[in-house]
Amino acid sequence: MLIWLKWLAIIVAVVLVTIFAVRAWDSQRGAPLGLWQTYVPHELTAEELATADWPTWLRAEDAVMNEVKTAVSDKLPAADCTLANRYCPQSPIYPPKFAHDWNRSYILEPAGTPVGVVVLLHGLTDAPYSVRSVAQAYQARGWLAVALRLPGHGTVPAALTKITTAQWRAATALAVREARRRVPGGPLHLVGYSNGGALALDYALSAITDKTLPQAGRVVLMSPQVGITGAARFAGVAGWPAVFPAFAKAAWLDLLPEYNPFKYNSFPINAARQSFAMTQFVQHAIDARVADGRIKEMPPVLTFQSVVDATVDMSATVTALYNKLPANGSELVLVDMNRDAVFKPLLVASAAPNLDKLLAPAPRTYAVTLLTNEGQANAVAAHNTPAGSTETAVVPLDVTWPREIYSVGHIAIPFALDDPLYGTVPNTSGESFGIQLGALAVRGERGVLVVPPSLLMRISANPFHGYMIERIAADMVPSPQ
């Protein structure tokens, strides 16, 4: 027995040394880290956020933005000050030059007295821009919308090398406090995209047992991060060589040009670790509330999720969340792949999960709506199975699959096809952000672009965005006439 343990220890040691050596070697390749990948601005701590109010948060946010300007943009070497660098003041994608910098927290106020209030939480590496269209939909219907910039975001990717889940959770609670201060009465909704979805769920679950937290009346999720690959648990191992300054690049999973004004492209290992920790908070909280019977106090959850998602484990949304929810009016809206006959021969059969096996057998405690092709044409219908029913109603929609799009994915859900940054047919009559990422038709010779073409090929807008807004709006209190 001791011999086997000795050999096991040797094998583990060899594997770890090999990982260390490979990561150390790999970190020496490519260009050195830029200022935006080394300078960490000073965000409020979780303890400071716990007692801060909204004006304090905005002052701290101003200070962080000023830090980035002084320590990064103003000191950028000439070689790094290119048109494709969002931190270069001469670049057309430099956010401080825009009419509104959507990297910052914002509050959208309705024309009259608010009939409700919503708190919106963006995703990992994202900015409050990603929840803008939903915030505007609430505002147009008489709601006050509070969109929070989560700590570590909207500044430089290096900020995510030191950020913690405690800061995200404390900032979420701060935003809800401000929402309730501004609108003491009326309904409260939480909207979360990706990692923001995990934070919205985490808050709602915490409010069940902590009565000092105002509880939401509804939670709306877009591509929620309920689960991610278990390999993220061990992401920190890949960063071990970074303890030595010579191997600092080992602390990053991706090092890419920062050409997106409202999202980081570079991705540090710490971000993966913290996002995995958020999924564990959520899953453990769900299981705890199921065990003590208080899951029945969970507000209704409305989710919009593509059946193919390369960022999160979409099956966890079903198995770890929906299959454990009470009969409280929750609904899961799934967007299928485009099964038009033109695409069908090219689709990987295993790309999407078998929904018949993944979903609990009907009748369920929650409703399910599947947006899928009518036959093999590009027309789309909503297949809705209400909670508690085994019958499915098929309702044709006034929307079709664009012929060039074979699926919706993780990052596309919050954005309309005419979004000025991510849309495939961007609206050019309003704001301009110096680049139209969703409209780029990537065709040409290899080695010409500053980024891998595969990044630009990923769909970034949702053909069913209008349907999503209609479904969210159905649960809003109508504006007074």
C-alpha positions in Angstrom: 0.0 0.0 0.0 2.8 2.4 0.9 4.5 1.7 -2.4 1.4 2.6 -4.3 1.0 5.8 -2.4 4.7 6.6 -3.1 4.2 6.1 -6.8 1.0 8.1 -6.8 2.8 11.0 -5.1 5.6 10.8 -7.7 3.1 10.8 -10.6 1.3 13.8 -9.1 4.5 15.7 -8.6 5.7 15.0 -12.1 2.3 16.2 -13.5 2.5 19.4 -11.5 6.1 20.1 -12.4 5.2 19.5 -16.1 2.3 21.9 -15.9 4.5 24.5 -14.2 7.2 24.1 -16.9 4.8 24.2 -19.8 3.0 27.3 -18.5 6.3 29.0 -17.7 7.6 28.3 -21.2 4.4 29.4 -22.8 4.4 32.7 -20.9 7.6 33.7 -22.6 6.1 33.7 -26.0 4.5 36.8 -27.6 4.7 40.5 -26.8 5.2 41.6 -23.2 2.2 42.6 -21.0 0.8 46.1 -21.7 0.1 48.7 -19.1 -3.6 47.7 -19.2 -2.6 44.1 -18.2 -0.3 45.2 -15.3 -1.8 48.2 -13.6 -4.5 47.4 -11.1 -6.8 50.3 -10.1 -8.0 50.7 -6.6 -11.6 49.5 -6.2 -13.6 49.8 -3.0 -13.2 46.7 -0.8 -16.1 44.5 0.1 -16.1 46.0 3.6 -16.2 49.5 2.2 -19.0 48.6 -0.3 -21.1 47.1 2.6 -21.5 50.6 4.1 -21.2 52.8 1.0 -24.1 54.7 -0.6 -24.6 55.4 -4.3 -22.8 58.8 -4.3 -19.8 57.2 -2.5 -19.8 54.5 -5.1 -19.9 57.0 -8.0 -17.1 59.1 -6.5 -15.0 55.9 -6.1 -15.8 55.0 -9.7 -14.7 58.4 -10.9 -11.4 57.9 -9.0 -10.9 54.5 -10.7 -11.5 55.9 -14.1 -9.1 58.8 -13.4 -6.5 56.3 -12.3 -6.8 54.4 -15.6 -6.3 57.7 -17.5 -3.3 58.7 -15.5 -1.6 55.4 -15.1 -2.4 53.8 -18.4 -3.7 56.1 -21.2 -1.5 59.0 -20.4 1.6 56.8 -20.2 0.9 54.5 -23.1 4.1 54.0 -25.3 3.7 55.2 -28.8 4.0 51.6 -30.1 0.9 50.7 -28.1 -1.2 53.7 -29.1 -2.9 52.2 -32.1 -6.4 52.6 -33.6 -7.3 49.1 -32.2 -6.4 50.0 -28.6 -9.3 51.3 -26.5 -6.8 52.8 -24.1 -5.2 55.1 -26.7 -6.7 58.6 -26.5 -6.3 59.0 -30.2 -8.2 55.8 -31.0 -11.8 56.1 -32.3 -12.8 53.4 -29.7 -11.4 55.4 -26.7 -14.5 55.4 -24.4 -14.0 58.7 -22.7 -14.6 60.4 -26.1 -18.1 59.0 -26.5 -21.2 61.0 -25.8 -21.8 58.5 -23.0 -19.3 56.1 -21.6 -21.3 53.0 -21.0 -18.4 51.5 -19.0 -19.8 53.4 -16.0 -22.7 52.8 -13.7 -25.8 54.6 -14.7 -29.4 55.2 -13.7 -32.2 55.7 -16.3 -35.2 57.6 -15.0 -38.7 57.5 -16.5 -40.6 60.6 -17.6 -42.9 60.5 -14.6 -43.1 58.9 -11.2 -41.5 55.4 -11.4 -43.9 52.5 -11.2 -41.2 50.1 -10.3 -37.4 49.8 -10.1 -35.0 47.3 -11.7 -31.3 46.5 -10.9 -29.3 45.2 -13.9 -26.0 43.3 -13.6 -23.7 42.7 -16.5 -21.4 39.8 -17.2 -17.8 38.9 -16.6 -15.3 41.1 -18.5 -18.3 43.1 -19.6 -19.6 46.6 -18.8 -23.1 48.0 -18.1 -23.4 48.5 -21.9 -24.5 44.9 -22.2 -27.7 45.5 -20.2 -28.5 48.9 -21.8 -31.3 47.7 -24.1 -33.1 46.0 -21.3 -32.7 49.0 -19.0 -34.1 51.2 -21.7 -37.1 48.9 -22.1 -37.9 49.2 -18.4 -37.4 53.0 -18.5 -39.8 53.3 -21.5 -42.4 51.6 -19.5 -42.2 53.8 -16.4 -39.5 52.0 -14.4 -36.4 53.4 -12.9 -33.3 51.4 -14.0 -30.1 51.0 -11.9 -27.3 49.5 -14.0 -24.2 48.7 -11.9 -20.6 48.6 -13.1 -19.4 45.6 -11.2 -16.0 46.1 -9.5 -13.1 45.2 -11.7 -14.9 46.0 -14.9 -15.1 48.8 -17.4 -11.5 49.9 -16.6 -8.5 47.6 -17.5 -8.4 43.8 -17.6 -5.7 43.8 -15.0 -8.4 44.8 -12.5 -9.7 41.2 -12.7 -6.4 39.8 -11.5 -7.2 41.0 -7.9 -11.0 41.2 -7.8 -13.1 39.0 -5.5 -16.6 37.6 -5.4 -17.1 39.4 -2.1 -16.7 42.7 -3.9 -19.2 41.7 -6.6 -21.8 40.6 -4.0 -21.4 43.7 -1.9 -21.7 45.9 -4.9 -24.9 44.1 -5.9 -26.4 44.7 -2.5 -25.4 48.4 -2.7 -27.2 48.8 -6.0 -30.4 47.2 -4.6 -30.2 49.5 -1.6 -30.1 52.5 -3.9 -32.9 51.1 -6.0 -35.1 50.8 -3.0 -34.1 54.2 -1.6 -35.2 55.8 -4.9 -38.4 53.8 -5.3 -39.5 52.6 -1.8 -42.8 51.2 -3.1 -43.6 49.4 -6.2 -42.1 46.2 -7.6 -38.4 45.4 -7.7 -36.9 43.3 -10.4 -33.4 41.9 -10.8 -31.9 41.4 -14.3 -28.6 39.5 -14.7 -26.6 38.6 -17.7 -24.0 35.7 -17.5 -22.0 36.2 -14.3 -24.5 39.0 -13.5 -27.1 36.2 -13.6 -25.3 34.3 -10.9 -25.1 37.5 -8.8 -28.9 38.1 -9.3 -29.7 34.5 -8.2 -27.2 34.8 -5.3 -28.8 38.0 -4.0 -32.4 36.6 -4.3 -31.4 33.4 -2.5 -29.6 35.4 0.2 -32.7 37.6 0.7 -34.8 34.6 1.6 -32.8 34.1 4.8 -31.6 37.7 5.4 -34.6 39.9 5.9 -32.5 43.0 5.9 -32.2 42.6 2.2 -35.1 43.9 0.0 -36.4 40.9 -2.0 -37.1 41.1 -5.7 -40.5 40.3 -7.1 -39.0 38.8 -10.2 -35.6 37.7 -11.5 -34.8 37.9 -15.2 -31.7 36.0 -16.5 -29.9 36.1 -19.9 -27.3 33.4 -20.6 -27.0 32.8 -16.8 -23.8 31.5 -15.3 -25.3 28.8 -13.1 -22.6 26.3 -13.9 -19.3 26.3 -15.8 -16.7 23.7 -16.6 -15.3 22.0 -13.5 -11.8 22.6 -14.9 -12.2 26.2 -13.7 -11.8 24.9 -10.2 -8.2 24.1 -11.0 -7.5 27.2 -13.2 -5.2 28.6 -10.5 -2.7 25.8 -11.1 -2.0 27.2 -14.5 -1.1 30.5 -12.9 1.5 29.1 -10.4 4.5 30.3 -12.5 3.2 33.9 -12.2 4.6 34.1 -8.6 7.9 34.7 -10.4 7.9 38.2 -12.1 9.6 36.7 -15.2 6.5 34.5 -15.8 3.9 37.1 -15.1 2.0 36.2 -18.3 1.2 32.8 -16.8 -1.5 34.6 -14.8 -3.5 35.0 -18.0 -5.6 32.5 -19.9 -6.0 34.9 -22.9 -3.9 37.9 -23.9 -5.5 39.7 -26.8 -5.7 43.3 -28.2 -8.3 45.4 -26.5 -10.3 46.6 -29.5 -13.8 46.4 -27.8 -14.7 49.7 -26.0 -17.1 47.9 -23.6 -15.6 44.5 -23.0 -12.2 43.0 -22.1 -10.7 40.5 -24.5 -7.8 39.5 -22.2 -8.8 37.1 -19.5 -6.9 36.5 -16.3 -6.9 33.2 -14.4 -8.3 34.9 -11.3 -11.5 35.8 -13.3 -12.1 32.1 -14.0 -11.6 31.2 -10.4 -14.0 33.9 -9.1 -16.7 33.0 -11.7 -16.5 29.4 -10.7 -16.8 30.4 -7.0 -20.0 32.3 -7.9 -21.5 29.2 -9.4 -20.7 27.3 -6.2 -22.3 30.0 -4.1 -25.5 29.8 -6.2 -25.7 26.0 -6.4 -25.0 25.5 -2.7 -27.6 28.2 -1.8 -30.2 26.5 -4.0 -29.6 23.1 -2.4 -29.7 24.6 1.1 -33.1 26.3 0.4 -34.5 23.1 -1.1 -33.3 21.2 2.0 -34.9 23.6 4.5 -38.1 24.0 2.4 -37.6 27.8 1.9 -37.1 27.5 -1.8 -40.8 28.2 -2.0 -40.0 31.8 -1.1 -37.8 32.2 -4.3 -39.3 34.9 -6.6 -40.3 33.8 -10.2 -37.4 33.4 -12.6 -37.6 34.1 -16.3 -34.6 32.9 -18.3 -33.5 33.4 -21.9 -30.8 30.8 -22.9 -29.4 29.5 -26.2 -29.3 25.7 -26.4 -25.7 26.1 -27.6 -23.4 28.1 -25.3 -19.6 27.9 -25.4 -19.2 30.0 -22.3 -21.4 28.4 -19.6 -22.8 25.0 -18.9 -26.4 25.6 -20.0 -27.5 22.2 -18.7 -26.8 23.5 -15.2 -29.5 26.1 -15.7 -31.9 23.3 -16.0 -30.6 20.7 -13.6 -29.2 22.9 -10.8 -31.8 25.7 -11.0 -35.1 25.1 -12.8 -35.6 21.5 -11.8 -35.4 22.6 -8.2 -37.7 25.7 -8.4 -41.2 25.7 -6.8 -44.3 26.2 -8.9 -44.0 30.0 -8.7 -44.6 31.2 -12.2 -41.0 30.6 -13.5 -40.3 30.1 -17.2 -37.3 28.9 -19.2 -37.1 30.3 -22.8 -34.7 28.3 -25.0 -33.4 29.4 -28.4 -32.7 26.4 -30.7 -30.2 26.2 -33.5 -31.3 27.3 -36.9 -32.4 24.0 -38.4 -33.1 25.4 -41.9 -32.4 22.7 -44.5 -29.5 24.8 -45.8 -27.6 24.5 -42.5 -28.8 21.1 -41.3 -26.1 19.0 -43.1 -23.4 21.2 -41.5 -24.6 21.1 -37.9 -22.8 19.0 -35.4 -25.5 16.7 -34.0 -24.1 16.8 -30.5 -23.6 20.5 -30.3 -27.0 21.0 -28.6 -28.2 18.9 -25.7 -31.0 16.4 -26.0 -33.8 18.5 -24.4 -36.1 15.5 -23.9 -33.4 14.0 -21.6 -32.3 17.3 -20.0 -35.6 18.7 -19.1 -37.7 17.2 -16.3 -40.7 15.2 -17.8 -43.9 17.3 -18.1 -45.8 18.3 -16.1 -43.1 20.6 -14.6 -43.1 23.2 -11.9 -42.0 25.8 -14.5 -43.0 26.7 -18.1 -40.8 25.9 -21.1 -40.8 27.8 -24.4 -38.6 26.6 -27.2 -38.0 29.0 -30.2 -37.3 26.7 -33.1 -37.9 26.4 -36.9 -41.2 25.6 -38.3 -40.4 22.6 -40.3 -37.1 23.0 -42.3 -37.7 26.6 -43.3 -36.2 29.7 -41.6 -39.6 30.7 -40.1 -39.7 30.4 -36.3 -42.4 29.3 -33.8 -42.6 29.3 -30.1 -43.4 25.9 -28.6 -44.8 26.6 -25.1 -45.5 24.0 -22.4 -47.1 25.8 -19.4 -46.2 24.8 -15.9 -48.3 21.9 -14.7 -49.3 20.9 -18.2 -48.3 18.2 -20.7 -49.8 20.0 -23.6 -47.6 22.1 -25.9 -49.0 25.1 -27.9 -47.2 26.1 -31.1 -47.4 29.8 -31.9 -45.8 31.1 -35.1 -43.7 34.2 -34.5 -43.4 37.3 -36.7 -39.6 36.7 -37.0 -37.3 34.5 -39.1 -33.8 33.3 -38.8 -31.4 35.5 -40.9 -30.0 33.2 -43.6 -26.4 33.7 -42.5 -26.9 32.8 -38.8 -26.9 29.2 -37.8 -27.3 29.7 -34.0 -27.5 32.2 -31.2 -24.9 31.9 -28.5 -23.9 33.1 -25.1 -22.8 36.7 -25.9 -25.6 37.4 -28.3 -28.7 37.2 -26.1 -28.8 40.8 -24.7 -28.2 42.6 -28.0 -30.6 43.5 -30.9 -29.6 43.0 -34.5 -29.5 46.8 -34.9 -27.2 47.4 -31.8 -24.7 50.0 -32.9 -21.7 48.0 -31.6 -22.7 44.3 -31.7 -25.5 44.3 -34.3 -25.3 42.6 -37.7 -27.2 45.6 -39.1 -26.2 48.4 -36.8 -28.3 51.5 -36.4 -26.0 54.3 -37.4 -28.5 57.1 -36.8 -27.7 57.3 -33.0 -24.5 56.7 -31.0 -21.3 55.6 -32.7 -18.5 53.7 -30.9 -15.8 53.8 -33.5 -16.3 50.2 -34.6 -19.1 47.9 -35.6 -18.0 44.5 -34.4 -21.2 42.6 -35.2 -21.3 43.9 -38.8 -17.8 42.7 -39.8 -17.9 40.1 -42.5 -14.6 38.4 -41.9 -13.2 37.2 -45.2 -9.6 37.7 -46.4 -6.1 36.3 -46.1 -4.7 34.8 -43.0 -2.4 36.8 -40.7 -3.9 40.2 -41.6 -6.2 40.9 -38.6 -4.9 41.8 -35.2 -7.3 39.2 -33.7 -8.2 35.6 -34.5 -11.0 35.6 -37.1 -12.9 33.1 -35.0 -13.6 35.8 -32.4 -15.2 38.0 -34.9 -17.2 35.1 -36.4 -19.0 34.4 -33.1 -22.5 35.8 -33.2 -23.0 38.9 -31.1 -26.6 39.8 -31.7 -29.9 38.1 -31.1 -32.5 37.8 -33.9 -35.1 37.2 -31.1 -34.2 40.2 -29.0 -37.6 41.9 -29.7 -39.4 38.8 -28.6 -37.3 38.7 -25.4 -38.2 42.4 -24.6 -41.9 41.7 -25.2 -41.7 38.7 -22.8 -39.9 40.8 -20.1 -42.3 43.7 -20.6 -45.3 41.4 -20.0 -44.3 41.3 -16.3 -43.9 45.1 -16.0 -46.5 47.3 -14.4 -48.0 49.4 -17.2 -47.0 53.1 -17.1 -49.7 55.5 -16.0 -51.4 57.2 -18.9 
